[in-house]
Amino acid sequence: MTRHLSSFVFAAVFCAATLQAQQAAPQPAPPAAAQQPAATDQQGDANAPVIKLGVNEVNLIFTVTDKHGRYIPDLKQSDFALLDDRKAPSRVNAFHQQINLPLRVGIVIDASTSIRSRFQFEQQSATEFLLQIIKARSDRAFVMGFDVTPNLTQDWTNNIDGLETGINRLRPGGGTALFDAVYTACRDKLLDVSRGQEPVRKAIVLLSDGDDNQSRVHPDEAIKECQRAETIIYAISTNWTPSRGKGDEVLTQMAGDTGGKVFFPPSVEEVSNSFHEIEEELRSQYALTYTPADFKYDGTFRPIYLYCNDRRYMVRTRKGYFAPRP
């Protein structure tokens, strides 16, 4: 055990040194940038370049907090150590603080019979969230409800009126096919925002009690599809009881394995606060674009380990990704 621990520490220290050296060394123009194009940036940055993400690059979005959950800004590349498939990356191409990458957000709402009594509050909170988060012309969102089957009520758009209409079209009733809905949202809507394009931040905001009684897809299949689509899950539990049930465990796993977070509002009136916390996190993230070492186009899962050298701070990101196939 001592030998294995020493090997890991050496790898981590080597990785940190690699990132520090790459930060200090002059870099060629990176193939990816975490800035919005001038044509779609409402802040009017006329010099913001449009640069594509290479197919052998990884765009890693992550959040840093202290033990109290407060977001930590202004950290540098040298403050982090990274392992991809247990190896330090061959090159770090870009590192950005407080990123403003375009958003791709799916609002996925449980519309089964079990949440009928609180459905209107969820609709109002989701609409308020979209009003706050979809700001730039480059941001996009879609709305999907689910009971026994997923139901897309609004496709990708930045039109708030259209998104609000999509939310209001949802009607509760029927069983719950949660895993089918998450799998479908990632496969049909988020996976098509693929490699080789401009980097974006992809997230699903999932409102559900986590109980599933209809899905044909298994939980691990839904999580893997999120990882293929490089999508974070933010789950808001609609279980208002003081005790945490099996559904809450499901939501916790789905959020944790994708680098997201689960929220347990104590009452239906507090749902909007959970949406506000998600909004704050989406505006308080870091982005690191790198080229992995020994990259293979074999479709295998490559685990990621990212941590902050200052151990007072915690890093939350996805646990890995699937390499593209040839």
ZATI-412359 format. One record per residue (C-alpha): chain; residue in one letter; x, y, z. Coordinates in steps of 0.25 Angstrom, whole numbers, plus 5000, padded with zeros to 4 digits. Each point is the difference from the previous one (the first is absolute). Layout:
<pt cadena="A" residuo="A" xx="X" yy="Y" zz="Z"/>
...
***
This chain:
<pt cadena="A" residuo="M" xx="5000" yy="5000" zz="5000"/>
<pt cadena="A" residuo="T" xx="5011" yy="5009" zz="5003"/>
<pt cadena="A" residuo="R" xx="5007" yy="4998" zz="4987"/>
<pt cadena="A" residuo="H" xx="4987" yy="5003" zz="4993"/>
<pt cadena="A" residuo="L" xx="4997" yy="5012" zz="5007"/>
<pt cadena="A" residuo="S" xx="5014" yy="5005" zz="4997"/>
<pt cadena="A" residuo="S" xx="4998" yy="4998" zz="4986"/>
<pt cadena="A" residuo="F" xx="4987" yy="5008" zz="5000"/>
<pt cadena="A" residuo="V" xx="5006" yy="5011" zz="5007"/>
<pt cadena="A" residuo="F" xx="5012" yy="5001" zz="4990"/>
<pt cadena="A" residuo="A" xx="4990" yy="5000" zz="4989"/>
<pt cadena="A" residuo="A" xx="4992" yy="5011" zz="5006"/>
<pt cadena="A" residuo="V" xx="5012" yy="5008" zz="5003"/>
<pt cadena="A" residuo="F" xx="5005" yy="4998" zz="4986"/>
<pt cadena="A" residuo="C" xx="4987" yy="5004" zz="4994"/>
<pt cadena="A" residuo="A" xx="5000" yy="5013" zz="5008"/>
<pt cadena="A" residuo="A" xx="5014" yy="5003" zz="4995"/>
<pt cadena="A" residuo="T" xx="4996" yy="4997" zz="4986"/>
<pt cadena="A" residuo="L" xx="4988" yy="5010" zz="5001"/>
<pt cadena="A" residuo="Q" xx="5009" yy="5011" zz="5006"/>
<pt cadena="A" residuo="A" xx="5011" yy="4998" zz="4989"/>
<pt cadena="A" residuo="Q" xx="4989" yy="5001" zz="4989"/>
<pt cadena="A" residuo="Q" xx="4995" yy="5013" zz="5007"/>
<pt cadena="A" residuo="A" xx="5013" yy="5006" zz="5000"/>
<pt cadena="A" residuo="A" xx="5005" yy="4996" zz="4986"/>
<pt cadena="A" residuo="P" xx="4995" yy="5007" zz="4988"/>
<pt cadena="A" residuo="Q" xx="4989" yy="4993" zz="4993"/>
<pt cadena="A" residuo="P" xx="4996" yy="5000" zz="4986"/>
<pt cadena="A" residuo="A" xx="4986" yy="5005" zz="4996"/>
<pt cadena="A" residuo="P" xx="4991" yy="4990" zz="5007"/>
<pt cadena="A" residuo="P" xx="4989" yy="4992" zz="4992"/>
<pt cadena="A" residuo="A" xx="4990" yy="5003" zz="5010"/>
<pt cadena="A" residuo="A" xx="4996" yy="5013" zz="5008"/>
<pt cadena="A" residuo="A" xx="4990" yy="5002" zz="5011"/>
<pt cadena="A" residuo="Q" xx="4994" yy="5013" zz="4994"/>
<pt cadena="A" residuo="Q" xx="4987" yy="5002" zz="4993"/>
<pt cadena="A" residuo="P" xx="5001" yy="5005" zz="4986"/>
<pt cadena="A" residuo="A" xx="4998" yy="5015" zz="4998"/>
<pt cadena="A" residuo="A" xx="4988" yy="4998" zz="4991"/>
<pt cadena="A" residuo="T" xx="4992" yy="4994" zz="5012"/>
<pt cadena="A" residuo="D" xx="5006" yy="5006" zz="5012"/>
<pt cadena="A" residuo="Q" xx="4991" yy="5010" zz="5006"/>
<pt cadena="A" residuo="Q" xx="5012" yy="5007" zz="5008"/>
<pt cadena="A" residuo="G" xx="5005" yy="5004" zz="4986"/>
<pt cadena="A" residuo="D" xx="5014" yy="4994" zz="5000"/>
<pt cadena="A" residuo="A" xx="5004" yy="5003" zz="4986"/>
<pt cadena="A" residuo="N" xx="5013" yy="4993" zz="5001"/>
<pt cadena="A" residuo="A" xx="4995" yy="4986" zz="5005"/>
<pt cadena="A" residuo="P" xx="5004" yy="4990" zz="4990"/>
<pt cadena="A" residuo="V" xx="4992" yy="4988" zz="4995"/>
<pt cadena="A" residuo="I" xx="5009" yy="4988" zz="5002"/>
<pt cadena="A" residuo="K" xx="4996" yy="4986" zz="4999"/>
<pt cadena="A" residuo="L" xx="5003" yy="4988" zz="5009"/>
<pt cadena="A" residuo="G" xx="5009" yy="4989" zz="4994"/>
<pt cadena="A" residuo="V" xx="4994" yy="4986" zz="5000"/>
<pt cadena="A" residuo="N" xx="5012" yy="4995" zz="5009"/>
<pt cadena="A" residuo="E" xx="4998" yy="5011" zz="5010"/>
<pt cadena="A" residuo="V" xx="4992" yy="5000" zz="5013"/>
<pt cadena="A" residuo="N" xx="4992" yy="5012" zz="5005"/>
<pt cadena="A" residuo="L" xx="4999" yy="4998" zz="5015"/>
<pt cadena="A" residuo="I" xx="4990" yy="5009" zz="5007"/>
<pt cadena="A" residuo="F" xx="5002" yy="5000" zz="5016"/>
<pt cadena="A" residuo="T" xx="4996" yy="5007" zz="5012"/>
<pt cadena="A" residuo="V" xx="5008" yy="5003" zz="5012"/>
<pt cadena="A" residuo="T" xx="4994" yy="5003" zz="5014"/>
<pt cadena="A" residuo="D" xx="5005" yy="5000" zz="5015"/>
<pt cadena="A" residuo="K" xx="4995" yy="4991" zz="5011"/>
<pt cadena="A" residuo="H" xx="4988" yy="5009" zz="5001"/>
<pt cadena="A" residuo="G" xx="4996" yy="4999" zz="4986"/>
<pt cadena="A" residuo="R" xx="5005" yy="5015" zz="4996"/>
<pt cadena="A" residuo="Y" xx="5005" yy="5001" zz="4986"/>
<pt cadena="A" residuo="I" xx="5015" yy="5003" zz="4999"/>
<pt cadena="A" residuo="P" xx="5003" yy="5010" zz="4989"/>
<pt cadena="A" residuo="D" xx="5014" yy="5005" zz="4994"/>
<pt cadena="A" residuo="L" xx="5008" yy="4987" zz="5001"/>
<pt cadena="A" residuo="K" xx="5011" yy="4997" zz="4990"/>
<pt cadena="A" residuo="Q" xx="5003" yy="4988" zz="4991"/>
<pt cadena="A" residuo="S" xx="5012" yy="4997" zz="5009"/>
<pt cadena="A" residuo="D" xx="4990" yy="4998" zz="5012"/>
<pt cadena="A" residuo="F" xx="4995" yy="4987" zz="4994"/>
<pt cadena="A" residuo="A" xx="5005" yy="4986" zz="4997"/>
<pt cadena="A" residuo="L" xx="4994" yy="4991" zz="4990"/>
<pt cadena="A" residuo="L" xx="5000" yy="4986" zz="4996"/>
<pt cadena="A" residuo="D" xx="4994" yy="4994" zz="4987"/>
<pt cadena="A" residuo="D" xx="4999" yy="4985" zz="5000"/>
<pt cadena="A" residuo="R" xx="5011" yy="5001" zz="5011"/>
<pt cadena="A" residuo="K" xx="5009" yy="5008" zz="4992"/>
<pt cadena="A" residuo="A" xx="5004" yy="5015" zz="4999"/>
<pt cadena="A" residuo="P" xx="4994" yy="5007" zz="4988"/>
<pt cadena="A" residuo="S" xx="5010" yy="5002" zz="4988"/>
<pt cadena="A" residuo="R" xx="4996" yy="5014" zz="4999"/>
<pt cadena="A" residuo="V" xx="4991" yy="5010" zz="5007"/>
<pt cadena="A" residuo="N" xx="4995" yy="5009" zz="4989"/>
<pt cadena="A" residuo="A" xx="4991" yy="5010" zz="5007"/>
<pt cadena="A" residuo="F" xx="4996" yy="5003" zz="5014"/>
<pt cadena="A" residuo="H" xx="4989" yy="5011" zz="5004"/>
<pt cadena="A" residuo="Q" xx="4994" yy="5005" zz="5013"/>
<pt cadena="A" residuo="Q" xx="4986" yy="5004" zz="5001"/>
<pt cadena="A" residuo="I" xx="4997" yy="4995" zz="4986"/>
<pt cadena="A" residuo="N" xx="4989" yy="5005" zz="4991"/>
<pt cadena="A" residuo="L" xx="4999" yy="4989" zz="4991"/>
<pt cadena="A" residuo="P" xx="4986" yy="4998" zz="4993"/>
<pt cadena="A" residuo="L" xx="4990" yy="4992" zz="5008"/>
<pt cadena="A" residuo="R" xx="4992" yy="4988" zz="4995"/>
<pt cadena="A" residuo="V" xx="4990" yy="4997" zz="5011"/>
<pt cadena="A" residuo="G" xx="4989" yy="4989" zz="4999"/>
<pt cadena="A" residuo="I" xx="4989" yy="5003" zz="5010"/>
<pt cadena="A" residuo="V" xx="4995" yy="4985" zz="5003"/>
<pt cadena="A" residuo="I" xx="4987" yy="5000" zz="5009"/>
<pt cadena="A" residuo="D" xx="4993" yy="4988" zz="5006"/>
<pt cadena="A" residuo="A" xx="4986" yy="5001" zz="4996"/>
<pt cadena="A" residuo="S" xx="4995" yy="4987" zz="5006"/>
<pt cadena="A" residuo="T" xx="4988" yy="4999" zz="5009"/>
<pt cadena="A" residuo="S" xx="5009" yy="5000" zz="5013"/>
<pt cadena="A" residuo="I" xx="5003" yy="5015" zz="4999"/>
<pt cadena="A" residuo="R" xx="4986" yy="5005" zz="4996"/>
<pt cadena="A" residuo="S" xx="4998" yy="5008" zz="5012"/>
<pt cadena="A" residuo="R" xx="5013" yy="5008" zz="4999"/>
<pt cadena="A" residuo="F" xx="5001" yy="5001" zz="4985"/>
<pt cadena="A" residuo="Q" xx="4996" yy="5014" zz="4998"/>
<pt cadena="A" residuo="F" xx="5011" yy="5005" zz="5009"/>
<pt cadena="A" residuo="E" xx="5010" yy="4992" zz="4992"/>
<pt cadena="A" residuo="Q" xx="4995" yy="5007" zz="4987"/>
<pt cadena="A" residuo="Q" xx="5001" yy="5014" zz="5006"/>
<pt cadena="A" residuo="S" xx="5014" yy="4997" zz="5006"/>
<pt cadena="A" residuo="A" xx="5005" yy="4994" zz="4987"/>
<pt cadena="A" residuo="T" xx="4995" yy="5012" zz="4992"/>
<pt cadena="A" residuo="E" xx="5007" yy="5010" zz="5010"/>
<pt cadena="A" residuo="F" xx="5013" yy="4992" zz="4998"/>
<pt cadena="A" residuo="L" xx="5000" yy="5001" zz="4985"/>
<pt cadena="A" residuo="L" xx="4997" yy="5015" zz="5001"/>
<pt cadena="A" residuo="Q" xx="5012" yy="5002" zz="5008"/>
<pt cadena="A" residuo="I" xx="5010" yy="4990" zz="4994"/>
<pt cadena="A" residuo="I" xx="4997" yy="5002" zz="4984"/>
<pt cadena="A" residuo="K" xx="5006" yy="5013" zz="4998"/>
<pt cadena="A" residuo="A" xx="5010" yy="5000" zz="4988"/>
<pt cadena="A" residuo="R" xx="4995" yy="4997" zz="4986"/>
<pt cadena="A" residuo="S" xx="5009" yy="4988" zz="5000"/>
<pt cadena="A" residuo="D" xx="4993" yy="4993" zz="5011"/>
<pt cadena="A" residuo="R" xx="4990" yy="4989" zz="4997"/>
<pt cadena="A" residuo="A" xx="4990" yy="4992" zz="5009"/>
<pt cadena="A" residuo="F" xx="4990" yy="4989" zz="4997"/>
<pt cadena="A" residuo="V" xx="4988" yy="4995" zz="5009"/>
<pt cadena="A" residuo="M" xx="4997" yy="4986" zz="5002"/>
<pt cadena="A" residuo="G" xx="4989" yy="4994" zz="5009"/>
<pt cadena="A" residuo="F" xx="4999" yy="4985" zz="5003"/>
<pt cadena="A" residuo="D" xx="4990" yy="4990" zz="5006"/>
<pt cadena="A" residuo="V" xx="5000" yy="4986" zz="4993"/>
<pt cadena="A" residuo="T" xx="5007" yy="5007" zz="4988"/>
<pt cadena="A" residuo="P" xx="5008" yy="5012" zz="4997"/>
<pt cadena="A" residuo="N" xx="4993" yy="5012" zz="4994"/>
<pt cadena="A" residuo="L" xx="5008" yy="5011" zz="4994"/>
<pt cadena="A" residuo="T" xx="4991" yy="5012" zz="5000"/>
<pt cadena="A" residuo="Q" xx="5010" yy="5010" zz="4996"/>
<pt cadena="A" residuo="D" xx="5013" yy="4998" zz="4991"/>
<pt cadena="A" residuo="W" xx="5013" yy="5007" zz="5001"/>
<pt cadena="A" residuo="T" xx="4997" yy="5015" zz="5001"/>
<pt cadena="A" residuo="N" xx="5004" yy="5013" zz="5007"/>
<pt cadena="A" residuo="N" xx="4986" yy="5006" zz="4999"/>
<pt cadena="A" residuo="I" xx="4995" yy="5001" zz="5014"/>
<pt cadena="A" residuo="D" xx="4985" yy="5001" zz="4996"/>
<pt cadena="A" residuo="G" xx="5002" yy="4987" zz="4992"/>
<pt cadena="A" residuo="L" xx="5007" yy="4993" zz="5012"/>
<pt cadena="A" residuo="E" xx="4989" yy="5005" zz="5009"/>
<pt cadena="A" residuo="T" xx="4989" yy="4995" zz="4991"/>
<pt cadena="A" residuo="G" xx="5008" yy="4986" zz="5000"/>
<pt cadena="A" residuo="I" xx="4999" yy="5000" zz="5015"/>
<pt cadena="A" residuo="N" xx="4986" yy="5003" zz="5001"/>
<pt cadena="A" residuo="R" xx="4996" yy="4989" zz="4990"/>
<pt cadena="A" residuo="L" xx="5004" yy="4990" zz="5010"/>
<pt cadena="A" residuo="R" xx="4989" yy="4992" zz="5007"/>
<pt cadena="A" residuo="P" xx="5002" yy="4991" zz="5011"/>
<pt cadena="A" residuo="G" xx="4995" yy="4985" zz="4999"/>
<pt cadena="A" residuo="G" xx="5004" yy="4986" zz="4999"/>
<pt cadena="A" residuo="G" xx="5012" yy="4992" zz="5005"/>
<pt cadena="A" residuo="T" xx="5015" yy="5004" zz="5001"/>
<pt cadena="A" residuo="A" xx="5011" yy="4997" zz="4989"/>
<pt cadena="A" residuo="L" xx="5011" yy="5008" zz="5006"/>
<pt cadena="A" residuo="F" xx="5012" yy="4993" zz="4994"/>
<pt cadena="A" residuo="D" xx="4993" yy="4999" zz="4986"/>
<pt cadena="A" residuo="A" xx="4999" yy="5015" zz="5000"/>
<pt cadena="A" residuo="V" xx="5014" yy="5003" zz="5005"/>
<pt cadena="A" residuo="Y" xx="5005" yy="4990" zz="4989"/>
<pt cadena="A" residuo="T" xx="4992" yy="5006" zz="4989"/>
<pt cadena="A" residuo="A" xx="5003" yy="5015" zz="5004"/>
<pt cadena="A" residuo="C" xx="5015" yy="4997" zz="4999"/>
<pt cadena="A" residuo="R" xx="4999" yy="4991" zz="4988"/>
<pt cadena="A" residuo="D" xx="4991" yy="5008" zz="4991"/>
<pt cadena="A" residuo="K" xx="5003" yy="5015" zz="5005"/>
<pt cadena="A" residuo="L" xx="5013" yy="5001" zz="5007"/>
<pt cadena="A" residuo="L" xx="5009" yy="4989" zz="4993"/>
<pt cadena="A" residuo="D" xx="4998" yy="5008" zz="4987"/>
<pt cadena="A" residuo="V" xx="5008" yy="5012" zz="5005"/>
<pt cadena="A" residuo="S" xx="5012" yy="4992" zz="4997"/>
<pt cadena="A" residuo="R" xx="5015" yy="5001" zz="5000"/>
<pt cadena="A" residuo="G" xx="5007" yy="5008" zz="4989"/>
<pt cadena="A" residuo="Q" xx="4990" yy="5012" zz="5003"/>
<pt cadena="A" residuo="E" xx="5002" yy="5012" zz="5009"/>
<pt cadena="A" residuo="P" xx="5000" yy="4996" zz="5015"/>
<pt cadena="A" residuo="V" xx="4987" yy="5001" zz="5007"/>
<pt cadena="A" residuo="R" xx="4995" yy="4997" zz="5014"/>
<pt cadena="A" residuo="K" xx="4990" yy="4989" zz="5000"/>
<pt cadena="A" residuo="A" xx="4990" yy="4997" zz="5012"/>
<pt cadena="A" residuo="I" xx="4987" yy="4994" zz="5003"/>
<pt cadena="A" residuo="V" xx="4992" yy="5006" zz="5011"/>
<pt cadena="A" residuo="L" xx="4992" yy="4988" zz="5005"/>
<pt cadena="A" residuo="L" xx="4987" yy="5002" zz="5009"/>
<pt cadena="A" residuo="S" xx="4996" yy="4987" zz="5005"/>
<pt cadena="A" residuo="D" xx="4998" yy="4991" zz="5013"/>
<pt cadena="A" residuo="G" xx="5009" yy="4990" zz="4994"/>
<pt cadena="A" residuo="D" xx="4991" yy="4988" zz="5000"/>
<pt cadena="A" residuo="D" xx="4999" yy="4993" zz="4987"/>
<pt cadena="A" residuo="N" xx="4990" yy="4989" zz="4997"/>
<pt cadena="A" residuo="Q" xx="4999" yy="5000" zz="4985"/>
<pt cadena="A" residuo="S" xx="5014" yy="5001" zz="4993"/>
<pt cadena="A" residuo="R" xx="5006" yy="4990" zz="4991"/>
<pt cadena="A" residuo="V" xx="5013" yy="5007" zz="5002"/>
<pt cadena="A" residuo="H" xx="5008" yy="4996" zz="5012"/>
<pt cadena="A" residuo="P" xx="5006" yy="5011" zz="5009"/>
<pt cadena="A" residuo="D" xx="5014" yy="4997" zz="4996"/>
<pt cadena="A" residuo="E" xx="4997" yy="5001" zz="4985"/>
<pt cadena="A" residuo="A" xx="4993" yy="5014" zz="5002"/>
<pt cadena="A" residuo="I" xx="5013" yy="5005" zz="5008"/>
<pt cadena="A" residuo="K" xx="5009" yy="4995" zz="4989"/>
<pt cadena="A" residuo="E" xx="4992" yy="5007" zz="4989"/>
<pt cadena="A" residuo="C" xx="5002" yy="5013" zz="5008"/>
<pt cadena="A" residuo="Q" xx="5015" yy="4997" zz="5001"/>
<pt cadena="A" residuo="R" xx="5000" yy="4998" zz="4985"/>
<pt cadena="A" residuo="A" xx="4993" yy="5013" zz="4998"/>
<pt cadena="A" residuo="E" xx="5009" yy="5007" zz="5010"/>
<pt cadena="A" residuo="T" xx="4988" yy="5005" zz="5007"/>
<pt cadena="A" residuo="I" xx="4999" yy="5004" zz="5015"/>
<pt cadena="A" residuo="I" xx="4987" yy="4996" zz="5008"/>
<pt cadena="A" residuo="Y" xx="4995" yy="5010" zz="5010"/>
<pt cadena="A" residuo="A" xx="4988" yy="4993" zz="5007"/>
<pt cadena="A" residuo="I" xx="4990" yy="5006" zz="5009"/>
<pt cadena="A" residuo="S" xx="4993" yy="4990" zz="5008"/>
<pt cadena="A" residuo="T" xx="4984" yy="5001" zz="5002"/>
<pt cadena="A" residuo="N" xx="5000" yy="4991" zz="5012"/>
<pt cadena="A" residuo="W" xx="4996" yy="5010" zz="5011"/>
<pt cadena="A" residuo="T" xx="5000" yy="4990" zz="5011"/>
<pt cadena="A" residuo="P" xx="5012" yy="5001" zz="5011"/>
<pt cadena="A" residuo="S" xx="5005" yy="4986" zz="4997"/>
<pt cadena="A" residuo="R" xx="5008" yy="4997" zz="4987"/>
<pt cadena="A" residuo="G" xx="4995" yy="4989" zz="4992"/>
<pt cadena="A" residuo="K" xx="5005" yy="4991" zz="4989"/>
<pt cadena="A" residuo="G" xx="4996" yy="5010" zz="4989"/>
<pt cadena="A" residuo="D" xx="5009" yy="5011" zz="5007"/>
<pt cadena="A" residuo="E" xx="5011" yy="4990" zz="4999"/>
<pt cadena="A" residuo="V" xx="4998" yy="4998" zz="4985"/>
<pt cadena="A" residuo="L" xx="5000" yy="5015" zz="4998"/>
<pt cadena="A" residuo="T" xx="5013" yy="5001" zz="5009"/>
<pt cadena="A" residuo="Q" xx="5007" yy="4990" zz="4991"/>
<pt cadena="A" residuo="M" xx="4996" yy="5006" zz="4987"/>
<pt cadena="A" residuo="A" xx="5005" yy="5014" zz="5004"/>
<pt cadena="A" residuo="G" xx="5013" yy="4995" zz="5007"/>
<pt cadena="A" residuo="D" xx="5004" yy="4991" zz="4988"/>
<pt cadena="A" residuo="T" xx="4998" yy="5012" zz="4990"/>
<pt cadena="A" residuo="G" xx="5007" yy="5011" zz="5008"/>
<pt cadena="A" residuo="G" xx="4987" yy="5006" zz="5005"/>
<pt cadena="A" residuo="K" xx="4992" yy="5002" zz="5013"/>
<pt cadena="A" residuo="V" xx="4987" yy="4996" zz="5006"/>
<pt cadena="A" residuo="F" xx="4991" yy="5009" zz="5008"/>
<pt cadena="A" residuo="F" xx="4990" yy="4997" zz="5010"/>
<pt cadena="A" residuo="P" xx="4991" yy="5012" zz="5002"/>
<pt cadena="A" residuo="P" xx="4992" yy="4998" zz="5013"/>
<pt cadena="A" residuo="S" xx="4987" yy="5004" zz="4994"/>
<pt cadena="A" residuo="V" xx="4994" yy="5003" zz="4986"/>
<pt cadena="A" residuo="E" xx="5001" yy="5015" zz="5003"/>
<pt cadena="A" residuo="E" xx="5015" yy="4998" zz="5001"/>
<pt cadena="A" residuo="V" xx="5002" yy="4994" zz="4986"/>
<pt cadena="A" residuo="S" xx="5003" yy="5014" zz="4994"/>
<pt cadena="A" residuo="N" xx="5012" yy="5001" zz="5010"/>
<pt cadena="A" residuo="S" xx="5006" yy="4987" zz="4994"/>
<pt cadena="A" residuo="F" xx="4999" yy="5006" zz="4986"/>
<pt cadena="A" residuo="H" xx="5007" yy="5013" zz="5005"/>
<pt cadena="A" residuo="E" xx="5011" yy="4991" zz="5005"/>
<pt cadena="A" residuo="I" xx="5002" yy="4993" zz="4987"/>
<pt cadena="A" residuo="E" xx="5000" yy="5014" zz="4993"/>
<pt cadena="A" residuo="E" xx="5011" yy="5005" zz="5009"/>
<pt cadena="A" residuo="E" xx="5008" yy="4987" zz="4998"/>
<pt cadena="A" residuo="L" xx="4999" yy="5001" zz="4984"/>
<pt cadena="A" residuo="R" xx="5006" yy="5014" zz="5001"/>
<pt cadena="A" residuo="S" xx="5011" yy="4996" zz="5010"/>
<pt cadena="A" residuo="Q" xx="5007" yy="4989" zz="4992"/>
<pt cadena="A" residuo="Y" xx="5014" yy="4998" zz="4995"/>
<pt cadena="A" residuo="A" xx="5003" yy="4993" zz="4986"/>
<pt cadena="A" residuo="L" xx="5013" yy="4993" zz="4997"/>
<pt cadena="A" residuo="T" xx="5003" yy="4995" zz="4986"/>
<pt cadena="A" residuo="Y" xx="5011" yy="4989" zz="4998"/>
<pt cadena="A" residuo="T" xx="5005" yy="4989" zz="4991"/>
<pt cadena="A" residuo="P" xx="5001" yy="4987" zz="5007"/>
<pt cadena="A" residuo="A" xx="5012" yy="4991" zz="5000"/>
<pt cadena="A" residuo="D" xx="5000" yy="4987" zz="4992"/>
<pt cadena="A" residuo="F" xx="4986" yy="5004" zz="4994"/>
<pt cadena="A" residuo="K" xx="4993" yy="4989" zz="4993"/>
<pt cadena="A" residuo="Y" xx="4987" yy="5000" zz="4991"/>
<pt cadena="A" residuo="D" xx="4995" yy="4987" zz="5006"/>
<pt cadena="A" residuo="G" xx="4987" yy="5005" zz="5007"/>
<pt cadena="A" residuo="T" xx="5005" yy="4996" zz="5014"/>
<pt cadena="A" residuo="F" xx="4997" yy="5007" zz="5013"/>
<pt cadena="A" residuo="R" xx="5012" yy="5009" zz="5005"/>
<pt cadena="A" residuo="P" xx="4999" yy="5004" zz="5014"/>
<pt cadena="A" residuo="I" xx="5004" yy="5014" zz="5005"/>
<pt cadena="A" residuo="Y" xx="5006" yy="5004" zz="5013"/>
<pt cadena="A" residuo="L" xx="5001" yy="5015" zz="5003"/>
<pt cadena="A" residuo="Y" xx="5003" yy="5006" zz="5013"/>
<pt cadena="A" residuo="C" xx="5004" yy="5013" zz="5006"/>
<pt cadena="A" residuo="N" xx="5014" yy="5001" zz="5006"/>
<pt cadena="A" residuo="D" xx="4994" yy="5008" zz="5011"/>
<pt cadena="A" residuo="R" xx="4993" yy="4989" zz="5007"/>
<pt cadena="A" residuo="R" xx="4991" yy="5010" zz="5007"/>
<pt cadena="A" residuo="Y" xx="4992" yy="5000" zz="4987"/>
<pt cadena="A" residuo="M" xx="4992" yy="4990" zz="4993"/>
<pt cadena="A" residuo="V" xx="4999" yy="4998" zz="4985"/>
<pt cadena="A" residuo="R" xx="4987" yy="4994" zz="4994"/>
<pt cadena="A" residuo="T" xx="5001" yy="4995" zz="4986"/>
<pt cadena="A" residuo="R" xx="4995" yy="4988" zz="4991"/>
<pt cadena="A" residuo="K" xx="5007" yy="4987" zz="5004"/>
<pt cadena="A" residuo="G" xx="5004" yy="4997" zz="4986"/>
<pt cadena="A" residuo="Y" xx="4996" yy="5000" zz="4985"/>
<pt cadena="A" residuo="F" xx="4999" yy="4990" zz="4988"/>
<pt cadena="A" residuo="A" xx="5011" yy="5002" zz="4989"/>
<pt cadena="A" residuo="P" xx="4994" yy="5001" zz="4987"/>
<pt cadena="A" residuo="R" xx="5000" yy="4988" zz="4990"/>
<pt cadena="A" residuo="P" xx="5007" yy="5001" zz="4987"/>
***
